[in-house]
């Protein structure tokens, strides 16, 4: 699967919001968005123009894609799947994104960013119900137990992330046993569990054209 490997602070600046793509660095005064709150590029320091309706929809889609570390083809696949599910398409989309294994690793506090979580999953540091899983897009289900493997519990990235786990509240659909390096999915995520400032209806309107 292709992935973006370029500079990430410019993404926050382009979307005019902090996306927390660099983990702990985003919580310090070294954050690129805090230091330069204007769009990237040679015309970035000019006045921001009010976007058109299409521009608002596009920016919202780009923001959510970047927030979860996805490229267009994969994101569009999630949208298509969400439209085939019962319920509200926008809320279904967010639920699918939240249930990715790499995202669950972040929500449990085992990782500080999506890029880091994806790497940890690909390197086989996590198990689900006792079975090793190395697919970042794996969809967790209610009752699944996500656990850091015994031999991976001294990995510095995981240790550092758990030390700062209190920075973000644990979603209600998860239970965390910090000492056992274990998280359990107790329910499916709902719209109220997504704390990020997202207007999912704009994404539905964009793809519905």
Buried (B, 14 or more C-beta within 10 A) or exposed (E): EEEBEEEBBBBBBBBEBBBBBBBBBBBEEEBBBBEBEBBBEEEEEEEEEEEEEEEBBBBBBBBBBBBBBBEEEBBBEBBEBBBEEEEBBBBBBBBBBBBBBBBBBBBBBBBBBBBBBBBBBEEEBBBBEEEEBEEBBBBBEEEBBBBBEEEBBEBEBBEBBBEEBEEEEBBEBBBBEBEEBBBBBEEBBBEEBBEEEBBBBBBBBBBEE
